[in-house]
Amino acid sequence: MKEVNWGMIGCGQVTEVKSGPGLYKAKNSNLLAVYNDDYNRTLDYTKRHGIKKAYEDIEDLLNDSDIDIIYIATPPKFHKEYAIKCLKANKIPYIEKPVAMNLEECLEIKTLSEALNIPVYVAFYRRGMEKFIKIKELLDEKAIGDIRYVYVTQIMKVEDSELTKARLPWRVIPEISGGGKFLDMGVHVMDCLEFYFGEMENMQGIVENKGGYYDADDTVVATFRFNNGIIGSGTWCYVADQEINEVQIVGDQGRILYDGLSGKSFTLIKNGVEETFEFEEFDHVAMAYQQAVVNELIGKEKSYANFDEAINLVKMTDMLLSDYYKRSAK
């Protein structure tokens, strides 16, 4: 494979700037076709982005022999269905996070991908960004010594779009998203921690809805442990009074502090001295990761994508959130 040709299912907001343009701007990468259940929206997207093919029927996209890989840019409710369809059509699925609605669905995708020997990628794009790669390099070099603990804080104000229950965004409708904003946003931060430390083996805590704006969880306090013994904890609240996104990775010789979502900077503190590393954050934030996936597919170099770690993260979030949703269903 010298060029990687993409198809795309869904053309919502995430595909406008963050993730769509990278598919046709990356080297050796082309976005050939788009399908969306609203054909007029598909036509509008392809016209504005200069994409040649707008499909009205998903089967036509799946049967397009020019397409190698398909970006599934839909809510999680549809991830398993479309991933299975892609695999059966001999296309590589590139799935928005989280992988699927639950671990059982993830394992269905994994089983078929292994049977057909077709890889699966998950769009945890921070694994391609310079900031997070540099943090990993410093941790691997033991720049702050042996890790003692990790602490995550992610608190945000309720958004205007969440104030009217009759018109809630799908991200806070569990039947569509699988959960609340922890599954939509918090998992990016947790994936980076698996990127640094490998798979988690346990994640437990208290999950509540404190704001009452929607049925999904909005407040989570949790502890977690990685297979290598590193432990951590975190607080996520999406109905708070202010905005704080911070991760602290504490070692016996120093610590690293960073915004868990932004790609712009992080601070290394060692022996009382602070050193700030700054990076350019591009508009198409997913493009570097997409380029890495393309490079892997054309045999240039291996990417940091890891399907097993993405599945394991779903296993951990299932472990954490299941009690809340069992209680909510009563």
C-alpha positions as CSV (number, residue, x, y, z in Angstrom):
1,M,0.0,0.0,0.0
2,K,1.6,3.3,-1.2
3,E,-1.4,5.5,-0.6
4,V,-4.2,5.1,2.0
5,N,-7.7,5.9,0.8
6,W,-10.4,6.7,3.3
7,G,-14.1,6.6,3.5
8,M,-16.0,8.3,6.2
9,I,-19.3,7.4,7.9
10,G,-20.8,10.5,9.5
11,C,-20.0,14.1,9.0
12,G,-20.9,15.9,12.2
13,Q,-19.1,18.7,14.0
14,V,-16.0,16.6,15.0
15,T,-15.2,16.0,11.3
16,E,-15.3,19.7,10.2
17,V,-12.0,20.8,11.6
18,K,-10.6,18.4,14.2
19,S,-10.6,15.1,12.3
20,G,-12.0,15.3,8.8
21,P,-9.4,17.5,7.0
22,G,-6.5,15.5,8.3
23,L,-7.6,12.5,6.2
24,Y,-7.0,14.4,3.0
25,K,-4.2,16.7,4.1
26,A,-1.9,14.0,5.5
27,K,0.8,12.7,3.2
28,N,-0.1,9.5,1.2
29,S,-3.6,9.9,2.5
30,N,-6.9,10.6,0.6
31,L,-10.5,11.0,1.7
32,L,-12.4,9.6,-1.2
33,A,-16.0,9.2,0.0
34,V,-18.5,10.2,2.7
35,Y,-21.7,8.6,3.8
36,N,-24.2,10.2,6.3
37,D,-27.8,9.2,7.0
38,D,-28.8,12.7,5.8
39,Y,-27.8,12.7,2.2
40,N,-28.2,16.5,1.9
41,R,-25.7,16.9,4.7
42,T,-23.4,14.5,2.9
43,L,-23.6,16.5,-0.3
44,D,-22.9,19.7,1.6
45,Y,-19.9,18.3,3.4
46,T,-18.3,16.8,0.2
47,K,-18.8,20.0,-1.7
48,R,-17.2,22.2,1.0
49,H,-14.3,19.8,1.6
50,G,-13.7,18.9,-2.0
51,I,-14.5,15.2,-1.6
52,K,-15.4,13.4,-4.9
53,K,-17.9,10.8,-3.7
54,A,-21.1,11.4,-1.7
55,Y,-22.9,8.1,-1.0
56,E,-26.6,7.9,-0.2
57,D,-26.4,4.2,0.6
58,I,-23.9,2.9,3.1
59,E,-23.5,-0.4,1.1
60,D,-22.1,1.6,-1.8
61,L,-19.5,3.0,0.5
62,L,-18.6,-0.4,1.9
63,N,-18.4,-1.9,-1.6
64,D,-16.2,0.8,-3.0
65,S,-13.1,-1.1,-4.0
66,D,-10.9,2.1,-3.9
67,I,-11.4,2.5,-0.2
68,D,-8.9,0.9,2.3
69,I,-10.1,2.3,5.7
70,I,-13.3,3.8,7.0
71,Y,-13.5,6.5,9.7
72,I,-16.6,5.8,11.8
73,A,-17.4,9.3,13.0
74,T,-20.8,8.5,14.7
75,P,-22.1,8.3,18.2
76,P,-21.0,5.1,20.1
77,K,-24.4,3.5,19.7
78,F,-23.5,2.8,16.1
79,H,-19.8,1.9,16.5
80,K,-20.2,-1.9,16.7
81,E,-22.6,-2.1,13.8
82,Y,-20.5,-0.1,11.4
83,A,-17.2,-1.7,12.6
84,I,-18.6,-5.1,11.9
85,K,-19.9,-4.0,8.5
86,C,-16.5,-2.5,7.6
87,L,-14.6,-5.7,8.6
88,K,-17.0,-7.9,6.6
89,A,-16.4,-5.6,3.6
90,N,-12.7,-6.1,4.0
91,K,-12.2,-2.5,5.2
92,I,-10.2,-1.3,8.1
93,P,-12.3,0.4,10.8
94,Y,-11.0,3.6,12.3
95,I,-13.5,4.2,15.2
96,E,-14.2,7.3,17.2
97,K,-13.8,6.8,20.9
98,P,-14.8,5.0,23.0
99,V,-14.6,1.8,20.9
100,A,-18.2,0.8,21.5
101,M,-21.1,1.0,24.1
102,N,-19.6,-1.7,26.3
103,L,-16.9,-4.4,26.6
104,E,-19.1,-7.1,25.1
105,E,-19.5,-5.0,21.9
106,C,-15.7,-4.3,21.8
107,L,-14.9,-8.0,22.0
108,E,-17.3,-8.8,19.1
109,I,-15.3,-6.3,17.0
110,K,-12.0,-7.7,18.2
111,T,-13.0,-11.3,17.5
112,L,-14.0,-10.6,14.0
113,S,-10.9,-8.5,13.3
114,E,-8.6,-11.3,14.5
115,A,-10.5,-13.9,12.5
116,L,-10.2,-11.8,9.3
117,N,-6.7,-10.5,10.1
118,I,-7.8,-6.9,9.6
119,P,-6.5,-4.2,12.1
120,V,-8.8,-1.8,14.0
121,Y,-7.8,1.7,15.0
122,V,-9.5,3.9,17.6
123,A,-9.3,7.7,17.3
124,F,-7.4,8.5,20.5
125,Y,-5.6,11.2,18.6
126,R,-3.6,12.6,21.5
127,R,-1.3,9.7,21.1
128,G,-0.1,11.5,17.9
129,M,0.4,14.9,19.5
130,E,3.9,16.2,20.3
131,K,3.1,17.2,23.9
132,F,1.9,13.8,25.0
133,I,4.6,11.9,23.1
134,K,7.2,14.1,24.9
135,I,5.7,13.4,28.3
136,K,5.9,9.6,27.5
137,E,9.5,10.0,26.5
138,L,10.4,11.7,29.8
139,L,8.5,9.1,31.8
140,D,10.2,6.3,29.9
141,E,13.6,8.0,30.7
142,K,12.6,8.2,34.4
143,A,13.0,12.0,34.3
144,I,11.0,12.2,37.5
145,G,12.2,8.9,38.9
146,D,9.8,6.1,40.0
147,I,6.1,7.1,39.8
148,R,4.4,7.4,43.1
149,Y,0.9,8.4,42.1
150,V,-1.2,10.1,39.4
151,Y,-4.0,12.6,40.1
152,V,-6.5,13.8,37.5
153,T,-8.9,16.8,37.9
154,Q,-11.4,17.6,35.2
155,I,-14.2,20.0,36.2
156,M,-16.3,22.0,33.9
157,K,-19.4,24.2,34.0
158,V,-22.7,22.9,32.6
159,E,-23.0,23.9,28.9
160,D,-25.9,25.9,27.5
161,S,-26.8,23.1,25.2
162,E,-27.5,20.9,28.3
163,L,-30.0,23.2,30.0
164,T,-33.0,22.1,28.0
165,K,-33.9,18.4,28.5
166,A,-36.0,18.3,25.4
167,R,-33.0,19.2,23.2
168,L,-30.0,17.6,24.9
169,P,-26.8,16.8,22.9
170,W,-26.3,13.1,22.2
171,R,-23.2,13.0,24.4
172,V,-25.3,13.1,27.6
173,I,-27.9,10.6,26.4
174,P,-26.7,7.2,27.7
175,E,-28.8,5.3,25.1
176,I,-26.7,6.9,22.4
177,S,-23.4,7.7,24.0
178,G,-23.1,4.8,26.5
179,G,-22.8,7.3,29.4
180,G,-22.1,11.0,30.0
181,K,-19.2,13.4,29.5
182,F,-16.8,11.3,31.4
183,L,-17.0,8.8,28.5
184,D,-16.9,11.5,26.0
185,M,-14.0,13.6,27.4
186,G,-12.5,11.9,30.4
187,V,-11.5,8.9,28.5
188,H,-9.1,10.9,26.4
189,V,-7.1,11.7,29.6
190,M,-7.3,8.1,30.8
191,D,-6.1,6.8,27.4
192,C,-3.0,9.0,27.7
193,L,-2.3,7.4,31.0
194,E,-2.6,3.9,29.5
195,F,-0.3,5.3,26.7
196,Y,2.3,6.1,29.4
197,F,1.9,3.2,31.8
198,G,0.1,0.4,29.9
199,E,-3.2,-1.2,30.7
200,M,-5.2,-0.5,33.9
201,E,-6.3,-3.5,35.9
202,N,-8.8,-1.8,38.2
203,M,-11.0,1.3,38.3
204,Q,-13.5,1.9,41.1
205,G,-15.3,4.8,42.6
206,I,-18.5,6.8,43.2
207,V,-20.5,7.9,40.2
208,E,-23.4,10.3,40.6
209,N,-25.7,12.8,38.9
210,K,-25.4,16.0,41.0
211,G,-26.8,18.6,38.6
212,G,-30.0,17.0,37.4
213,Y,-29.7,18.5,33.9
214,Y,-29.8,15.0,32.2
215,D,-29.9,11.4,33.2
216,A,-26.3,10.5,32.5
217,D,-23.6,10.7,35.2
218,D,-22.1,14.1,35.7
219,T,-19.8,13.6,38.7
220,V,-17.2,10.9,39.2
221,V,-14.6,10.3,41.9
222,A,-12.5,7.2,41.2
223,T,-9.3,5.4,42.0
224,F,-7.4,3.2,39.5
225,R,-4.4,0.9,39.4
226,F,-2.3,-0.1,36.4
227,N,-0.9,-3.6,35.8
228,N,2.6,-2.3,36.6
229,G,1.5,-1.2,40.1
230,I,1.2,2.5,39.5
231,I,-1.9,3.9,41.3
232,G,-4.0,7.0,40.8
233,S,-7.2,8.8,41.5
234,G,-9.3,11.5,39.9
235,T,-12.3,13.8,40.1
236,W,-14.5,14.6,37.2
237,C,-17.4,17.0,37.5
238,Y,-19.2,18.5,34.6
239,V,-21.6,20.7,36.5
240,A,-19.1,22.7,38.6
241,D,-18.4,26.4,39.1
242,Q,-15.3,26.7,37.0
243,E,-13.0,25.0,34.4
244,I,-10.0,23.0,35.5
245,N,-8.3,20.3,33.5
246,E,-5.1,19.1,35.2
247,V,-3.1,15.9,35.5
248,Q,-0.3,15.5,38.0
249,I,2.2,12.6,37.6
250,V,4.2,12.5,40.7
251,G,7.6,10.7,41.0
252,D,10.1,10.4,43.8
253,Q,12.4,12.9,42.0
254,G,9.9,15.4,40.6
255,R,6.5,15.8,38.9
256,I,4.8,16.6,35.6
257,L,1.8,18.9,35.5
258,Y,-0.3,19.4,32.4
259,D,-3.8,20.1,31.0
260,G,-5.2,16.7,30.2
261,L,-7.0,17.9,27.0
262,S,-4.8,20.7,25.6
263,G,-1.8,20.0,23.4
264,K,-0.1,23.3,24.2
265,S,2.3,22.8,27.1
266,F,3.3,20.9,30.3
267,T,5.5,21.7,33.2
268,L,8.3,19.5,34.7
269,I,9.2,20.3,38.3
270,K,12.4,18.9,39.6
271,N,14.6,20.0,42.6
272,G,12.4,23.0,43.0
273,V,13.0,24.2,39.4
274,E,10.2,24.5,36.9
275,E,10.7,23.8,33.2
276,T,7.8,24.5,30.8
277,F,7.6,22.7,27.4
278,E,5.5,24.4,24.8
279,F,4.1,23.1,21.6
280,E,2.0,24.3,18.7
281,E,-1.5,23.0,18.7
282,F,-2.8,22.8,15.2
283,D,-6.4,23.3,14.1
284,H,-6.6,19.7,12.7
285,V,-5.6,18.2,16.1
286,A,-6.2,14.6,14.9
287,M,-4.0,14.9,11.9
288,A,-0.7,13.9,13.4
289,Y,-2.2,10.7,14.8
290,Q,-3.9,10.0,11.4
291,Q,-0.6,10.5,9.7
292,A,1.0,8.0,12.1
293,V,-1.8,5.5,11.2
294,V,-1.2,6.1,7.5
295,N,2.5,5.6,8.0
296,E,1.9,2.3,9.7
297,L,-0.4,1.1,6.9
298,I,2.1,1.9,4.2
299,G,4.9,0.2,6.2
300,K,6.9,3.3,7.1
301,E,6.8,3.1,10.9
302,K,4.6,1.8,13.7
303,S,2.1,4.2,15.3
304,Y,1.2,4.5,18.9
305,A,-2.3,3.3,18.2
306,N,-3.2,0.4,20.5
307,F,-6.6,-1.4,20.0
308,D,-6.1,-3.6,23.0
309,E,-5.6,-0.7,25.3
310,A,-8.6,1.1,23.9
311,I,-10.7,-2.0,24.6
312,N,-9.2,-2.3,28.1
313,L,-10.3,1.3,28.8
314,V,-13.9,0.3,28.0
315,K,-13.5,-2.6,30.4
316,M,-12.4,-0.2,33.1
317,T,-15.2,2.4,32.5
318,D,-17.7,-0.5,32.5
319,M,-16.3,-1.5,35.8
320,L,-16.6,2.1,37.2
321,L,-20.0,3.1,35.7
322,S,-22.0,-0.1,35.7
323,D,-23.5,0.3,39.2
324,Y,-24.7,3.9,38.5
325,Y,-26.6,2.7,35.4
326,K,-28.0,-0.3,37.1
327,R,-29.4,2.0,39.8
328,S,-30.6,4.5,37.2
329,A,-32.5,1.7,35.3
330,K,-34.6,0.8,38.4
